[in-house]
Amino acid sequence: MSDAIKSPGRFGRLYRGLTTVDFVGRRKTWFTVSIVIIVIGLGSLGIRGFNLGIDFKGGSSWEVLAPHSTISAMTSAVQKAGLIQPTVEKLGSDTYQVTSDLNALSAARQLTITNNVVNAMAKTAGVSANQVSTSNVGPTWGGQITNRALEALIVFFIAVVLYISVRFEPKMALAAFVAMVHDLLVTIGVYSLFGFQITPDTVIAILTILGYSLYDTVVVFDRVRDNAGSILKSGDVTYGEMVNLSMNQTLARSINTSLVAIMPVLSVLVVGAYILGATTLQNYGLALFVGLMSGAYSSIFIASPLLAWMKEREPRFRELAERVGQRSEHQIFSPATAALLGGDGAQRSAGAPKSSSRSTLTPRARKQKKR
């Protein structure tokens, strides 16, 4: 038998069910990474704030069909017309949209700048002034949009917590809630840090990624619940080790699901926004990409380790950990090994040898075995 068959690589171990990654034991590392990212993002939010789109803060918008123009040329033209820090986007392949907040100016000044911008855009596009469309969004409308977005987010959180509390248990609901808040904080922190504009598309994308993150977390929790009713009852593993096993059992599925979700979003960003110039896709795709990356991370490294940390503080699981730690040989199950267990977690299938490999013992058990 070749060495490649005897010693499969990392991907080979993953898809053969041979991984025994200690997600719970390294939770301090995962939590520290998340805290650092969130603190940096919140610091940026406190200093720089958000780059809110016109739908949230109000302002004026101009659109024109300009097949032979560029974003830089249009930006230069409207700045000379009096706009300060305008946002210029290319809608599709030929239409340009310019937005800016003029609400702080007097009505007369707003009218003057609006006329100047219309003439500048028409000249740059090579069309008449009446072919430039103008629209205004008041600050009151922007405030209503913001309130509706916050209401939708709160309702979503409440529904999720209630569902998981009933479907699983309250501590799982709390862990899933923390993971979703983690994804939300990471996403808004990245948007503030890099100055990405927040639009209604961004809000829709954030709600989408929270649902995705929740789906991946529930998959792991469902496996945790199944193992708690079988393998954990055998008394051979602690609650944290049972969570580790559950995560290793679903690790390949989590990675595949994340890749399948992220690759199309990358296509939207790269092909749609940057190659074809459909910048309206950028707001939606960017939020999806950042959120999906954060959601994939939190479902693996935040939700389940946090659940294990909370459950291991219950008296029954502390006693179980003490009993397991006192044994001379303490076996750590891989997904392939766990598949050989019976429904009660105590019996192996016929012909399956008991593992005595050094890699299946915890460091404490190895020291005791040497003594």
C-alpha contacts under 8 A as a table, 3 or more apart, distances in Angstrom:
res1	aa1	res2	aa2	distance
1	M	5	I	6.61
1	M	6	K	6.99
2	S	5	I	5.45
2	S	6	K	6.42
3	D	6	K	4.89
3	D	7	S	5.82
4	A	7	S	5.28
4	A	8	P	5.59
4	A	9	G	7.80
5	I	8	P	5.82
8	P	11	F	7.72
8	P	12	G	5.06
8	P	13	R	5.88
9	G	12	G	4.97
9	G	13	R	6.08
10	R	13	R	5.17
10	R	14	L	6.14
11	F	14	L	4.91
11	F	15	Y	6.22
12	G	15	Y	5.42
12	G	16	R	5.98
13	R	16	R	5.11
13	R	17	G	6.04
13	R	18	L	4.77
13	R	19	T	5.76
14	L	17	G	5.47
14	L	18	L	6.09
14	L	19	T	5.65
14	L	251	L	7.63
14	L	252	A	6.32
15	Y	18	L	7.69
15	Y	252	A	6.37
16	R	336	A	7.20
17	G	248	N	7.63
17	G	249	Q	6.86
17	G	334	S	6.55
17	G	335	P	4.87
17	G	336	A	4.85
18	L	334	S	5.39
18	L	335	P	6.23
18	L	336	A	5.94
18	L	337	T	7.95
19	T	248	N	6.22
19	T	334	S	5.79
19	T	335	P	7.13
20	T	244	N	7.48
20	T	245	L	7.10
20	T	248	N	6.45
20	T	332	I	7.48
20	T	333	F	7.20
20	T	334	S	5.38
20	T	335	P	7.97
21	V	244	N	7.04
21	V	248	N	6.72
22	D	25	G	5.39
22	D	26	R	6.44
22	D	244	N	6.10
23	F	26	R	5.51
23	F	27	R	6.32
23	F	244	N	5.98
23	F	247	M	7.88
23	F	300	I	7.95
23	F	301	F	6.70
23	F	305	P	6.60
24	V	27	R	5.17
24	V	240	G	6.19
24	V	241	E	7.60
24	V	243	V	7.50
24	V	244	N	6.29
24	V	304	S	7.69
24	V	305	P	4.75
24	V	308	A	6.94
24	V	309	W	7.85
25	G	28	K	7.85
25	G	240	G	7.99
26	R	29	T	5.55
26	R	30	W	6.77
27	R	30	W	5.06
27	R	31	F	5.96
27	R	301	F	7.10
27	R	302	I	7.66
27	R	305	P	5.97
27	R	306	L	7.80
28	K	31	F	5.13
28	K	32	T	5.95
29	T	32	T	5.18
29	T	33	V	6.31
30	W	33	V	5.30
30	W	34	S	6.41
30	W	301	F	5.92
30	W	302	I	6.99
31	F	34	S	5.19
31	F	35	I	6.09
31	F	301	F	7.86
31	F	302	I	6.89
32	T	35	I	5.08
32	T	36	V	6.15
33	V	36	V	5.34
33	V	37	I	6.37
34	S	37	I	5.20
34	S	38	I	6.09
34	S	182	H	7.77
35	I	38	I	5.12
35	I	39	V	5.96
36	V	39	V	5.22
36	V	40	I	6.22
37	I	40	I	5.30
37	I	41	G	6.25
37	I	186	V	6.85
38	I	41	G	5.03
38	I	42	L	6.05
38	I	182	H	7.82
38	I	185	L	6.19
38	I	186	V	5.64
38	I	189	G	6.62
39	V	42	L	5.10
39	V	43	G	5.97
40	I	43	G	5.07
40	I	44	S	6.29
40	I	189	G	7.33
41	G	44	S	5.12
41	G	45	L	6.16
41	G	185	L	7.55
41	G	186	V	6.84
41	G	188	I	7.30
41	G	189	G	3.63
41	G	190	V	6.12
41	G	192	S	6.84
41	G	193	L	6.13
42	L	45	L	4.79
42	L	46	G	6.14
42	L	185	L	7.79
42	L	189	G	5.84
43	G	46	G	5.18
43	G	47	I	6.28
44	S	47	I	5.10
44	S	48	R	5.48
44	S	49	G	6.76
44	S	189	G	6.99
44	S	192	S	6.04
44	S	193	L	5.39
45	L	48	R	5.43
45	L	49	G	4.31
45	L	50	F	6.65
45	L	189	G	6.57
45	L	192	S	5.51
45	L	193	L	7.19
46	G	49	G	5.75
48	R	192	S	6.82
48	R	193	L	7.70
49	G	192	S	6.05
50	F	191	Y	7.29
50	F	192	S	5.23
50	F	195	G	6.94
50	F	197	Q	7.45
50	F	198	I	7.36
51	N	192	S	7.04
51	N	195	G	5.80
51	N	196	F	6.27
51	N	197	Q	4.79
51	N	198	I	6.15
52	L	55	D	7.93
52	L	56	F	6.05
52	L	57	K	6.30
52	L	197	Q	5.58
52	L	198	I	4.92
52	L	199	T	6.76
53	G	56	F	5.66
53	G	57	K	6.51
53	G	58	G	7.79
53	G	197	Q	5.88
53	G	198	I	5.44
53	G	199	T	5.11
54	I	57	K	5.38
54	I	58	G	4.74
54	I	59	G	5.44
54	I	60	S	7.33
54	I	61	S	7.92
54	I	99	T	6.83
54	I	100	S	7.30
54	I	101	D	7.28
54	I	137	V	6.97
54	I	142	G	7.36
54	I	199	T	7.64
55	D	58	G	5.66
55	D	59	G	7.92
55	D	137	V	6.80
55	D	141	W	7.47
55	D	142	G	5.16
55	D	145	I	6.99
55	D	199	T	6.72
55	D	200	P	7.19
56	F	139	P	7.57
56	F	141	W	7.56
56	F	142	G	3.89
56	F	143	G	6.17
56	F	145	I	6.09
56	F	146	T	5.96
56	F	199	T	7.30
57	K	101	D	7.76
57	K	138	G	7.85
57	K	139	P	5.56
57	K	142	G	4.96
57	K	143	G	6.93
58	G	101	D	6.49
58	G	103	N	7.37
58	G	136	N	7.52
58	G	137	V	4.71
58	G	138	G	4.77
58	G	139	P	4.45
58	G	140	T	7.61
58	G	141	W	7.01
58	G	142	G	5.22
59	G	99	T	7.03
59	G	100	S	5.63
59	G	101	D	4.00
59	G	102	L	5.64
59	G	103	N	6.11
59	G	136	N	5.81
59	G	137	V	5.19
59	G	138	G	6.30
59	G	139	P	7.38
60	S	99	T	5.64
60	S	100	S	5.52
60	S	101	D	6.03
60	S	102	L	6.64
60	S	134	T	7.32
60	S	135	S	5.84
60	S	136	N	4.40
60	S	137	V	6.22
61	S	97	Q	6.89
61	S	98	V	5.62
61	S	99	T	4.38
61	S	100	S	6.67
61	S	134	T	5.73
61	S	135	S	5.20
61	S	136	N	6.18
62	W	97	Q	5.62
62	W	98	V	5.14
62	W	99	T	6.47
62	W	118	V	7.43
62	W	132	V	6.62
62	W	133	S	5.55
62	W	134	T	4.60
62	W	135	S	6.55
63	E	95	T	6.85
63	E	96	Y	5.59
63	E	97	Q	4.46
63	E	98	V	6.43
63	E	132	V	5.67
63	E	133	S	5.22
63	E	134	T	6.70
64	V	95	T	5.66
64	V	96	Y	5.54
64	V	97	Q	6.81
64	V	121	M	7.13
64	V	122	A	7.37
64	V	125	A	7.32
64	V	131	Q	6.60
64	V	132	V	4.86
64	V	133	S	6.58
65	L	94	D	5.71
65	L	95	T	4.39
65	L	96	Y	6.40
65	L	125	A	6.93
65	L	131	Q	7.90
65	L	132	V	7.86
66	A	69	S	5.51
66	A	94	D	5.42
66	A	95	T	5.85
66	A	96	Y	6.81
66	A	124	T	7.82
66	A	125	A	4.54
66	A	126	G	7.37
67	P	93	S	7.41
67	P	94	D	4.55
67	P	95	T	7.28
67	P	125	A	7.46
68	H	94	D	7.80
68	H	125	A	7.04
69	S	73	A	6.61
69	S	74	M	7.04
69	S	124	T	6.89
69	S	125	A	6.12
70	T	73	A	5.23
70	T	74	M	6.19
71	I	74	M	5.17
71	I	75	T	5.98
71	I	88	V	6.54
71	I	89	E	7.04
71	I	90	K	7.04
71	I	96	Y	7.71
72	S	75	T	5.08
72	S	76	S	6.14
73	A	76	S	5.23
73	A	77	A	6.25
73	A	124	T	7.41
74	M	77	A	5.11
74	M	78	V	6.35
74	M	88	V	7.44
74	M	121	M	6.70
74	M	124	T	6.62
75	T	78	V	5.47
75	T	79	Q	6.16
75	T	86	P	7.27
75	T	87	T	7.94
75	T	88	V	6.27
76	S	79	Q	5.26
76	S	80	K	6.32
77	A	80	K	5.32
77	A	81	A	6.40
77	A	117	V	7.90
77	A	120	A	5.72
77	A	121	M	6.77
77	A	124	T	7.09
78	V	81	A	4.78
78	V	82	G	6.59
78	V	83	L	5.90
78	V	86	P	7.66
78	V	117	V	5.48
78	V	120	A	6.19
78	V	121	M	6.84
79	Q	82	G	5.31
79	Q	83	L	4.76
79	Q	84	I	6.23
79	Q	85	Q	7.60
79	Q	86	P	7.26
80	K	83	L	7.21
81	A	113	I	6.68
81	A	116	N	5.24
81	A	117	V	5.35
81	A	120	A	6.50
82	G	113	I	5.96
82	G	116	N	7.45
82	G	117	V	7.46
83	L	86	P	5.96
83	L	100	S	6.94
83	L	113	I	7.32
83	L	117	V	7.77
84	I	100	S	7.58
85	Q	100	S	7.33
86	P	98	V	6.59
86	P	99	T	5.82
86	P	100	S	5.02
87	T	97	Q	8.00
87	T	98	V	5.58
87	T	99	T	5.18
87	T	100	S	6.44
88	V	96	Y	6.99
88	V	97	Q	5.70
88	V	98	V	4.52
88	V	99	T	6.62
89	E	96	Y	5.74
89	E	97	Q	5.19
89	E	98	V	6.49
89	E	279	T	6.08
89	E	280	T	7.49
90	K	93	S	6.89
90	K	94	D	7.07
90	K	95	T	5.84
90	K	96	Y	4.56
90	K	97	Q	6.28
90	K	277	G	6.42
90	K	278	A	6.21
90	K	279	T	5.56
90	K	280	T	7.47
91	L	94	D	6.87
91	L	95	T	5.07
91	L	96	Y	5.75
91	L	97	Q	6.85
91	L	277	G	7.48
91	L	278	A	5.42
91	L	279	T	6.02
91	L	280	T	6.07
92	G	95	T	6.28
92	G	276	L	7.59
92	G	277	G	6.27
92	G	278	A	4.46
92	G	279	T	7.25
92	G	280	T	7.77
93	S	276	L	6.83
93	S	277	G	6.00
93	S	278	A	6.56
101	D	104	A	7.61
102	L	105	L	5.62
102	L	110	Q	6.21
103	N	106	S	7.75
103	N	110	Q	7.88
103	N	138	G	7.46
103	N	139	P	7.55
105	L	109	R	6.08
105	L	110	Q	6.07
106	S	109	R	5.20
106	S	110	Q	6.12
107	A	110	Q	5.08
107	A	111	L	6.24
108	A	111	L	5.19
108	A	112	T	6.32
109	R	112	T	5.11
109	R	113	I	6.22
110	Q	113	I	5.31
110	Q	114	T	5.99
111	L	114	T	5.08
111	L	115	N	6.22
112	T	115	N	5.32
112	T	116	N	6.27
113	I	116	N	4.99
113	I	117	V	6.04
114	T	117	V	5.15
114	T	118	V	6.18
115	N	118	V	5.14
115	N	119	N	6.27
116	N	119	N	5.25
116	N	120	A	6.09
117	V	120	A	5.02
117	V	121	M	6.03
118	V	121	M	5.31
118	V	122	A	6.07
118	V	129	A	6.05
118	V	132	V	6.13
119	N	122	A	5.11
119	N	123	K	6.10
119	N	129	A	5.68
120	A	123	K	5.19
120	A	124	T	6.18
121	M	124	T	5.09
121	M	125	A	6.01
121	M	129	A	7.96
121	M	132	V	7.33
122	A	125	A	5.14
122	A	126	G	5.84
122	A	127	V	5.06
122	A	128	S	5.61
122	A	129	A	5.21
122	A	131	Q	7.37
122	A	132	V	6.52
123	K	126	G	5.04
123	K	127	V	6.40
123	K	128	S	7.50
123	K	129	A	7.97
124	T	127	V	7.96
127	V	131	Q	6.70
128	S	131	Q	5.70
128	S	132	V	7.67
129	A	132	V	5.65
130	N	133	S	7.36
137	V	141	W	6.58
137	V	142	G	7.15
138	G	141	W	5.50
138	G	142	G	6.58
139	P	142	G	4.95
139	P	143	G	6.17
140	T	143	G	5.11
140	T	144	Q	6.36
141	W	144	Q	5.07
141	W	145	I	6.35
142	G	145	I	5.15
142	G	146	T	6.34
143	G	146	T	5.09
143	G	147	N	6.23
144	Q	147	N	5.14
144	Q	148	R	6.16
145	I	148	R	5.17
145	I	149	A	6.23
146	T	149	A	5.14
146	T	150	L	6.34
147	N	150	L	5.15
147	N	151	E	6.13
148	R	151	E	5.03
148	R	152	A	6.17
149	A	152	A	5.20
149	A	153	L	6.31
149	A	203	V	6.87
150	L	153	L	5.08
150	L	154	I	6.21
151	E	154	I	5.18
151	E	155	V	6.14
152	A	155	V	5.22
152	A	156	F	6.11
153	L	156	F	5.10
153	L	157	F	6.30
153	L	207	L	7.27
154	I	157	F	5.15
154	I	158	I	6.25
155	V	158	I	5.19
155	V	159	A	6.14
156	F	159	A	5.24
156	F	160	V	6.19
157	F	160	V	5.20
157	F	161	V	6.20
157	F	177	F	7.19
158	I	161	V	5.28
158	I	162	L	6.18
159	A	162	L	5.28
159	A	163	Y	6.08
160	V	163	Y	5.17
160	V	164	I	6.17
160	V	173	A	7.58
160	V	177	F	7.73
161	V	164	I	5.44
161	V	165	S	5.96
161	V	170	P	7.86
161	V	173	A	5.14
161	V	174	L	7.12
161	V	176	A	7.87
161	V	177	F	6.70
162	L	165	S	5.16
162	L	166	V	6.25
162	L	173	A	7.60
163	Y	166	V	5.34
163	Y	167	R	5.86
164	I	167	R	4.88
164	I	168	F	5.32
164	I	169	E	6.43
164	I	170	P	7.11
164	I	172	M	6.86
164	I	173	A	5.03
165	S	168	F	5.47
165	S	169	E	4.44
165	S	170	P	4.38
165	S	171	K	7.61
165	S	172	M	7.06
165	S	173	A	5.33
166	V	169	E	6.23
166	V	170	P	7.67
168	F	172	M	6.71
168	F	173	A	7.65
168	F	221	F	7.99
168	F	225	R	7.71
169	E	172	M	5.46
169	E	173	A	6.44
170	P	173	A	4.90
170	P	174	L	6.19
171	K	174	L	4.96
171	K	175	A	6.19
171	K	307	L	6.63
171	K	310	M	7.37
171	K	311	K	7.81
172	M	175	A	5.07
172	M	176	A	6.12
172	M	221	F	7.35
172	M	307	L	6.21
173	A	176	A	5.13
173	A	177	F	6.02
174	L	177	F	5.00
174	L	178	V	6.18
175	A	178	V	5.19
175	A	179	A	6.26
175	A	302	I	7.91
175	A	303	A	5.01
175	A	304	S	7.17
175	A	306	L	6.04
175	A	307	L	5.66
176	A	179	A	5.05
176	A	180	M	6.28
176	A	214	L	6.77
176	A	217	T	6.73
176	A	303	A	5.66
177	F	180	M	5.15
177	F	181	V	6.21
178	V	181	V	5.07
178	V	182	H	6.01
178	V	303	A	7.17
179	A	182	H	4.92
179	A	183	D	6.34
179	A	213	S	7.92
179	A	295	G	7.81
179	A	298	S	5.53
179	A	299	S	6.82
179	A	302	I	6.09
179	A	303	A	5.42
180	M	183	D	5.06
180	M	184	L	6.21
180	M	210	L	5.97
180	M	213	S	6.91
180	M	214	L	7.16
180	M	295	G	7.62
180	M	298	S	7.87
181	V	184	L	4.96
181	V	185	L	6.07
182	H	185	L	5.24
182	H	186	V	6.12
182	H	298	S	7.22
183	D	186	V	5.18
183	D	187	T	6.09
183	D	210	L	7.25
183	D	291	G	6.27
183	D	294	S	5.43
183	D	295	G	5.84
183	D	298	S	7.08
184	L	187	T	5.22
184	L	188	I	6.21
184	L	206	I	7.35
184	L	210	L	7.69
184	L	291	G	7.60
185	L	188	I	5.34
185	L	189	G	5.84
186	V	189	G	5.06
186	V	190	V	6.16
186	V	291	G	7.82
186	V	294	S	6.96
187	T	190	V	5.23
187	T	191	Y	6.28
187	T	287	A	7.13
187	T	290	V	6.10
187	T	291	G	5.86
187	T	294	S	7.61
188	I	191	Y	4.97
188	I	192	S	6.12
189	G	192	S	5.16
189	G	193	L	5.95
190	V	193	L	5.04
190	V	194	F	6.08
190	V	290	V	7.88
191	Y	194	F	5.56
191	Y	195	G	5.65
191	Y	196	F	4.92
191	Y	197	Q	7.25
191	Y	198	I	7.66
192	S	195	G	5.06
192	S	196	F	6.67
197	Q	283	N	7.21
198	I	201	D	7.83
198	I	202	T	5.70
198	I	203	V	7.65
198	I	283	N	7.28
199	T	202	T	5.13
199	T	203	V	6.80
199	T	283	N	7.00
200	P	203	V	5.13
200	P	204	I	6.40
201	D	204	I	5.14
201	D	205	A	6.14
201	D	283	N	6.29
201	D	284	Y	5.16
202	T	205	A	5.03
202	T	206	I	6.17
202	T	283	N	5.82
202	T	284	Y	5.31
202	T	287	A	5.81
203	V	206	I	5.10
203	V	207	L	6.39
204	I	207	L	5.27
204	I	208	T	6.26
204	I	284	Y	7.73
205	A	208	T	4.93
205	A	209	I	6.24
205	A	284	Y	5.74
205	A	285	G	7.67
205	A	287	A	5.79
205	A	288	L	5.48
206	I	209	I	5.18
206	I	210	L	6.19
206	I	287	A	6.41
206	I	288	L	6.82
206	I	291	G	6.78
207	L	210	L	5.17
207	L	211	G	6.38
208	T	211	G	5.23
208	T	212	Y	6.39
208	T	288	L	7.60
209	I	212	Y	4.84
209	I	213	S	6.04
209	I	288	L	6.23
209	I	291	G	5.49
209	I	292	L	5.83
209	I	295	G	6.97
210	L	213	S	5.09
210	L	214	L	6.08
210	L	291	G	7.65
210	L	295	G	7.28
211	G	214	L	5.05
211	G	215	Y	6.20
212	Y	215	Y	5.09
212	Y	216	D	6.48
212	Y	292	L	7.44
212	Y	295	G	7.15
213	S	216	D	5.37
213	S	217	T	6.25
213	S	292	L	7.33
213	S	295	G	4.56
213	S	296	A	6.60
213	S	298	S	7.52
213	S	299	S	6.28
214	L	217	T	5.08
214	L	218	V	6.07
214	L	299	S	7.63
215	Y	218	V	5.22
215	Y	219	V	6.36
216	D	219	V	5.23
216	D	220	V	6.73
216	D	254	S	6.66
216	D	296	A	7.59
216	D	299	S	6.03
217	T	220	V	5.34
217	T	221	F	6.25
217	T	299	S	4.85
217	T	300	I	7.55
217	T	303	A	6.83
217	T	304	S	7.71
218	V	221	F	4.88
218	V	222	D	5.94
219	V	222	D	5.24
219	V	223	R	6.57
219	V	250	T	7.67
220	V	223	R	5.19
220	V	224	V	6.23
220	V	246	S	6.54
220	V	247	M	6.17
220	V	250	T	6.42
220	V	304	S	7.54
221	F	224	V	4.80
221	F	225	R	6.14
221	F	304	S	7.48
222	D	225	R	5.17
222	D	226	D	6.37
223	R	226	D	5.07
223	R	227	N	6.17
223	R	246	S	5.62
223	R	250	T	7.81
224	V	227	N	5.19
224	V	228	A	5.98
224	V	242	M	7.24
224	V	243	V	5.97
224	V	246	S	5.50
225	R	228	A	5.03
225	R	229	G	6.48
226	D	229	G	5.33
226	D	230	S	6.59
227	N	230	S	5.03
227	N	231	I	5.19
227	N	232	L	6.19
227	N	242	M	6.87
227	N	246	S	7.15
228	A	231	I	6.22
228	A	232	L	4.87
228	A	233	K	6.79
228	A	242	M	7.35
229	G	232	L	6.51
229	G	233	K	6.37
229	G	344	D	7.76
230	S	233	K	5.51
230	S	234	S	7.10
230	S	343	G	5.67
230	S	344	D	4.71
230	S	345	G	5.04
231	I	234	S	5.53
231	I	235	G	7.71
231	I	236	D	7.76
231	I	237	V	7.74
231	I	242	M	7.47
231	I	338	A	7.99
231	I	341	L	7.83
231	I	343	G	7.70
231	I	344	D	6.42
231	I	345	G	4.09
231	I	346	A	7.36
232	L	235	G	5.85
232	L	236	D	7.08
232	L	237	V	6.24
232	L	238	T	7.17
232	L	239	Y	6.97
232	L	242	M	6.51
232	L	345	G	7.17
233	K	344	D	6.95
233	K	345	G	6.76
234	S	237	V	7.71
234	S	344	D	6.75
234	S	345	G	5.24
234	S	346	A	5.41
235	G	238	T	7.46
235	G	320	L	6.97
235	G	324	V	7.17
236	D	324	V	6.30
236	D	330	H	7.34
236	D	331	Q	7.36
237	V	241	E	5.88
237	V	242	M	6.31
237	V	321	A	7.62
237	V	324	V	6.41
237	V	330	H	7.77
237	V	331	Q	7.56
237	V	332	I	7.39
238	T	241	E	5.18
238	T	242	M	6.20
238	T	317	F	7.08
238	T	320	L	6.19
238	T	321	A	5.12
238	T	324	V	6.77
239	Y	242	M	5.01
239	Y	243	V	6.27
239	Y	308	A	6.62
239	Y	311	K	7.35
239	Y	312	E	6.43
239	Y	317	F	6.48
239	Y	321	A	7.62
240	G	243	V	5.07
240	G	244	N	6.23
240	G	305	P	7.83
240	G	308	A	5.20
240	G	309	W	7.55
240	G	312	E	6.98
241	E	244	N	4.86
241	E	245	L	6.17
241	E	332	I	7.29
242	M	245	L	5.04
242	M	246	S	6.22
243	V	246	S	4.97
243	V	247	M	6.18
243	V	304	S	6.94
243	V	305	P	7.69
243	V	308	A	6.63
244	N	247	M	5.15
244	N	248	N	6.18
245	L	248	N	5.09
245	L	249	Q	6.08
245	L	333	F	6.59
245	L	334	S	6.39
245	L	335	P	6.46
246	S	249	Q	5.06
246	S	250	T	6.41
246	S	335	P	7.92
247	M	250	T	5.20
247	M	251	L	5.66
247	M	300	I	7.29
247	M	304	S	7.84
248	N	251	L	4.90
248	N	252	A	7.71
248	N	334	S	7.30
248	N	335	P	6.44
249	Q	252	A	7.40
249	Q	334	S	7.87
249	Q	335	P	5.14
250	T	253	R	5.27
250	T	254	S	6.13
251	L	254	S	5.06
251	L	255	I	6.18
252	A	255	I	5.23
252	A	256	N	6.12
253	R	256	N	5.13
253	R	257	T	5.97
254	S	257	T	5.15
254	S	258	S	6.09
254	S	296	A	7.51
255	I	258	S	5.17
255	I	259	L	6.18
255	I	296	A	7.92
256	N	259	L	5.20
256	N	260	V	6.09
257	T	260	V	5.20
257	T	261	A	6.19
258	S	261	A	5.18
258	S	262	I	5.99
258	S	292	L	7.31
258	S	293	M	7.86
258	S	296	A	6.16
259	L	262	I	5.14
259	L	263	M	5.92
260	V	263	M	5.76
260	V	264	P	7.19
261	A	264	P	6.23
261	A	265	V	6.91
261	A	292	L	7.61
262	I	265	V	5.18
262	I	266	L	6.22
262	I	289	F	6.41
262	I	292	L	6.66
262	I	293	M	7.66
263	M	266	L	5.09
263	M	267	S	6.35
264	P	267	S	4.91
264	P	268	V	6.33
265	V	268	V	5.00
265	V	269	L	6.33
265	V	285	G	5.84
265	V	288	L	6.89
265	V	289	F	6.17
266	L	269	L	5.05
266	L	270	V	5.92
266	L	285	G	7.56
266	L	289	F	7.07
267	S	270	V	5.23
267	S	271	V	5.35
267	S	272	G	6.92
268	V	271	V	5.63
268	V	272	G	4.79
268	V	273	A	6.56
268	V	281	L	6.88
268	V	282	Q	7.75
268	V	285	G	6.24
269	L	272	G	5.61
269	L	273	A	5.01
269	L	274	Y	6.55
269	L	281	L	6.95
269	L	282	Q	5.86
269	L	285	G	5.73
269	L	286	L	6.89
270	V	273	A	5.85
270	V	274	Y	5.17
270	V	275	I	6.28
271	V	274	Y	5.89
271	V	275	I	4.86
271	V	276	L	6.06
272	G	275	I	6.06
272	G	276	L	5.13
272	G	277	G	6.38
272	G	278	A	5.57
272	G	279	T	7.67
272	G	281	L	6.68
272	G	282	Q	7.97
273	A	276	L	5.97
273	A	277	G	4.88
273	A	278	A	4.58
273	A	279	T	4.81
273	A	280	T	7.33
273	A	281	L	5.77
273	A	282	Q	5.46
274	Y	277	G	5.20
274	Y	278	A	7.26
274	Y	279	T	7.38
278	A	281	L	5.86
278	A	282	Q	7.43
279	T	282	Q	5.06
279	T	283	N	7.48
280	T	283	N	6.08
280	T	284	Y	7.44
281	L	284	Y	5.46
281	L	285	G	5.81
282	Q	285	G	5.10
282	Q	286	L	5.59
283	N	286	L	5.47
283	N	287	A	6.41
284	Y	287	A	5.52
284	Y	288	L	6.29
285	G	288	L	5.01
285	G	289	F	6.05
286	L	289	F	5.12
286	L	290	V	6.21
287	A	290	V	5.34
287	A	291	G	5.90
288	L	291	G	5.14
288	L	292	L	5.80
289	F	292	L	5.23
289	F	293	M	6.22
290	V	293	M	5.36
290	V	294	S	6.26
291	G	294	S	5.01
291	G	295	G	5.81
292	L	295	G	4.88
292	L	296	A	5.97
293	M	296	A	5.27
293	M	297	Y	6.34
294	S	297	Y	5.09
294	S	298	S	6.08
295	G	298	S	5.11
295	G	299	S	6.01
296	A	299	S	5.53
296	A	300	I	6.61
297	Y	300	I	5.51
297	Y	301	F	5.76
297	Y	302	I	7.32
298	S	301	F	5.20
298	S	302	I	4.58
298	S	303	A	6.08
299	S	302	I	6.04
299	S	303	A	5.41
299	S	304	S	7.04
300	I	303	A	6.64
300	I	304	S	6.57
300	I	305	P	8.00
301	F	304	S	6.82
301	F	305	P	6.37
302	I	305	P	5.66
302	I	306	L	5.89
303	A	306	L	5.29
303	A	307	L	6.22
304	S	307	L	4.95
304	S	308	A	6.23
305	P	308	A	5.07
305	P	309	W	6.16
306	L	309	W	5.02
306	L	310	M	6.33
307	L	310	M	5.25
307	L	311	K	6.13
308	A	311	K	5.15
308	A	312	E	5.87
309	W	312	E	5.45
309	W	313	R	6.90
310	M	313	R	5.65
310	M	314	E	7.50
311	K	314	E	5.52
311	K	317	F	7.06
312	E	315	P	7.85
312	E	317	F	5.35
312	E	318	R	5.87
313	R	317	F	6.94
313	R	318	R	6.24
314	E	317	F	5.55
314	E	318	R	6.23
315	P	318	R	5.06
315	P	319	E	6.19
316	R	319	E	5.23
316	R	320	L	6.23
317	F	320	L	4.80
317	F	321	A	6.10
318	R	321	A	5.12
318	R	322	E	6.35
319	E	322	E	5.10
319	E	323	R	6.29
320	L	323	R	5.16
320	L	324	V	6.15
321	A	324	V	5.17
321	A	325	G	5.99
322	E	325	G	5.11
322	E	326	Q	6.34
323	R	326	Q	5.34
323	R	327	R	6.99
324	V	327	R	5.64
324	V	330	H	6.92
325	G	330	H	7.30
325	G	364	R	7.52
325	G	365	A	7.59
327	R	330	H	6.24
327	R	365	A	7.19
328	S	365	A	5.52
328	S	366	R	7.98
328	S	368	Q	5.91
328	S	369	K	6.03
329	E	361	L	6.39
329	E	365	A	5.30
329	E	366	R	7.39
329	E	369	K	7.05
330	H	360	T	7.54
330	H	361	L	5.27
330	H	362	T	6.04
330	H	365	A	5.74
331	Q	360	T	5.07
331	Q	361	L	5.03
331	Q	362	T	7.01
332	I	360	T	4.98
332	I	361	L	6.18
332	I	362	T	7.10
333	F	336	A	7.87
333	F	337	T	5.59
333	F	338	A	5.74
333	F	360	T	7.02
334	S	337	T	5.12
334	S	338	A	6.09
335	P	338	A	5.07
335	P	339	A	6.17
336	A	339	A	5.19
336	A	340	L	7.02
337	T	340	L	5.50
337	T	341	L	7.29
338	A	341	L	5.34
339	A	342	G	7.99
340	L	348	R	5.36
340	L	349	S	5.46
340	L	352	A	7.12
341	L	344	D	7.74
341	L	345	G	5.39
341	L	346	A	6.59
341	L	347	Q	5.54
341	L	348	R	4.57
341	L	349	S	6.40
342	G	345	G	5.26
342	G	346	A	6.37
342	G	347	Q	5.09
342	G	348	R	5.86
342	G	349	S	6.83
343	G	346	A	7.84
344	D	347	Q	7.20
348	R	352	A	6.38
349	S	352	A	5.74
355	S	360	T	7.30
356	S	360	T	7.05
357	S	360	T	5.60
357	S	361	L	7.51
358	R	361	L	5.72
358	R	366	R	7.71
359	S	362	T	7.88
361	L	365	A	5.91
361	L	366	R	6.16
362	T	365	A	5.17
362	T	366	R	6.28
363	P	366	R	5.12
363	P	367	K	6.42
364	R	367	K	5.31
364	R	368	Q	6.37
365	A	368	Q	5.07
365	A	369	K	6.04
366	R	369	K	5.01
366	R	370	K	6.26
367	K	370	K	5.20
367	K	371	R	6.49
368	Q	371	R	5.20
